[in-house]
């Protein structure tokens, strides 16, 4: 955990792009519950320390999709696993973290990409998000959501980290992700999500021979809890925050050009 804190602190020195001033934001360095925007999900929001120091600075955005055990109406339950769990120990993390909550019931059996996109659209209006550094990750049910949203909208994300999951979108062309930085994690003894299925989607993307090969880490003798070592890995966070999306997505603000150094 100490190494992870050092990595995140070092990443805070990465230069950010600039943006117009944004609306009022939650307190810095803590997670706060936020209501669902129109058509979206309620969520936990973490904004980094120093966010308010420069009203033109844009920040990376990490979106985390939880698993089936965190569904419901008690937003605090989302802190049970993954980034919302560890962020309290890493208040200096140099990114915005948003963790939506999926409801129970018929509409809560899987993540709805339309509602996620409504949420993302609102986040980009509310927070000073660097559009070239939007990252998506999720575990178990949220890992399925990560694969499926990225397959539908590969133009939105700089990188994805699906954990203990595969994709239910069998009709999707995996080659749309051939240029997407991907790092997947799975336990080889996972008794909830067959690791062979997780391997299959990664291999399908790799077979497309894109500009970057997907990564996959398999933990030996591990069942369905691979998110614990995955999210506690400093190398994963360092890799994630290094990724940038080069091609603008529809609606991206124009990035100001930097002056050449003399």
N, C-alpha and C positions, 0 to 999 in steps of 0.2 A: 504493500500500500504506500510506503514511503517513497519508493521509486516512482510510482504512479503520480504522486503529488509533485515530485520534481519535474517529471515530464510535462505535466499540465502547466506548471508555473513557467517552464521554459517556453512553451508554445505561446504564452501570453505576449511575448516580445515580437511575434510575427506581425509585420505591418498589415494594416487593414485598409480596405478601400473606403471612400468617403460617400456620405449620403446626406440628404436634407434632414433637418430636425424631425424627430418622431414624437408621437403623443406621450402622455404620462405613462410611466412603466412601474412595475412592482419594485419592492426594495431589492437592493443588490446583494448577491451572495447567499440568498435563501430561496427556498421553493415556496411558492404561494399558489393557492387554488384560484383558477380563473373560470368564469362561466363559459358555456358553449357559445361561440359565435353563431350567427344565422347559418343553419344547415350543417354545422360542424359538431365537434365533440368538446365537452368540458376538459380542462387540462391543468396539470401542474406546470408552472413556469419558473425557471431559474434564469436570472440575468446576471452576468459576471460583474465582479467588483471593477469599478472604473468605467462602467457603461455610461454613466452620466457625466463623466469628465470631459468628453468631447462629443458634442451633439451632431457631428458629421461622420463619426466613425461607424462603419458597418462591422458586424460580428458574425462568425460562423454560427449556424443553427444545427443542432442535433435533435432529431425527432425520434423518440423512443416509443415503440408499440409493445405493450405488456402482453402477458399470457392470459390464458382463460381464468386462472385463479384470482385475477385482480379485477374482473368485471364487476359492475354494480354501480352504486351511487355514492359510496364512501371514497372520495378521492384520495384519502390518506393511504388506502390499501395499495395504491399504485407504487408506493415507496417500498414495497415488500422485496422487490427484486430489481436487478439491473441498475442502470444509471441513476434513477431517482433514489435508490438506496445508498449509493456510494457518494453522491454529490455533496451530501452534508459533511463528509470528511474531506472534501476537496473544494472548499468555497472559493478558491482562487482559480478554478477552471476557466479558461479563456473562451467560453462559448455560451450561447443561449441554449438551454435545454428545455424542450417542451415534451411533456408526457401526457398524451390524451388518455381518457378512460372510456372503455367500451361498456355499453349498458348490458344488462342481463336480458333474457327473453329471446323471442324469435329473431329480433334484429341484432342480437348480440352474439350470434354464433360465429361471426367473422368480421374482420375490419372492412368497412365500406369505403372504397377509394373515393367515391364522390364526396362523402362527408370529410374525409381526410384532406381532399383538395380544397374544400370550402374552408377548413381550418387553416391550411397553409396560406391561402389567399389572405385571410384575416391577419395571420401572423406577420406577413410581409408588409401589411399596412400599419400594424401596431408597433412592431419592433424594427430596429435598424439591422436588417438581415443582409449579409453579403450573399447575393444570389449565386455566386460561383462556389459557395461553400455551404451548401445545404446537404446534410448527411442523414441517412435513414438507417435505423437499426431496430431490431425487435427479437424477442425470444418466444419460442414455441408458437402459440397462436399469433403472436406479434411478428415472429419470424416468417410465418406464412404471409402475413400482411405486408411485410417488407418485400418479399419476392414479388407478390402480386401487384403492389403499387408500382414498383420499379419496372416491371414488365409492361405495365400500361403507360407509364410516363417516365421513360428513361431520361428524358430531357431535363427533368427537374433536379436530379441529384448528382453530387460530386462523387459519392461513394455510398455503398450499402454494406451493412454487417448483419446478415441473418444468422440467428443462433438456434440450434436444435429445431430445424424446420426444413420444409421443402415448399414447393409451389403447388397449389390446387388449380392453377390456370393452365391446364393441359393444352388448350388451344393456342396459347401464346407462342410466339417465335422467340426462342431463347437468344437468337442472334441479335435481337435489339439491345442486348446487354453486353455485346462483345467488346465494347470500348469502355465499359463501366468498371472502375475499380471495385472489386468485390472481395470481401474476406468473410468466409463462412466458418462456423464452428459447430462441432457435433461430438457427442460421446459415442464411442464404438459399441457400447452396451445399452444405448438408449432404448427403453422398453415402451416408450410412448410414440415417438416418431422414428420410424425405421431409418437408421443411418444410411442404408443403401439408397433410399429415396433422396436423402440430402445430398449424397454423392452424385446422384444422377443429374440433378439440375446443374450442379457445378460443372460436371463433365460435358453436359450439353452446351453450356456457354463456352467452355474452353474449346470445344470442337469447331466453333465458328471462326477461330483464328483471328481474333481482334487485335487491337493495339496494345492490350494489357491482359495478361492471363489472370483468371480468378484464383484466389488463394483459398485453401481449406485446411483448417486445423482440426485434427481428430484426437480427442483425449482418450487414451487407453483405459479400460476398466471403469469407464464413467457412464452412468445412466442418463437420466433426463435433466441433469443439473449443470450442463456445460456452460451456462451463462455465468456461473460464479467465477471460474478461472478466466473466461473470455473477457468479461468486463473489468477484471482486476489485472489485466495484462497491460503494462505501460507501452509495450510495442504496438499493440492494437490502437491505442489512443494516439500515439505519435504518428503512426501510418495514416489514420483516419484524418487527422487535422492537416496533414500535408497535401491531401487531395484537393484539386480544384477542377471545376467544370469549365471547359474552354468555350463550348458552343452555347450562346445565350438561349434561354428558353423564352417562349412567348410571354411578353409582359415584363421582362427583365428591365430594370432601369439602366440607363446608359452609365457605364463606369467612367468616371473622369479620368482623362489621360494624365499620367504623371509627367512632370517636367524632367527633361533630361538633366543629369548631373553635369555640372561644368568642371 
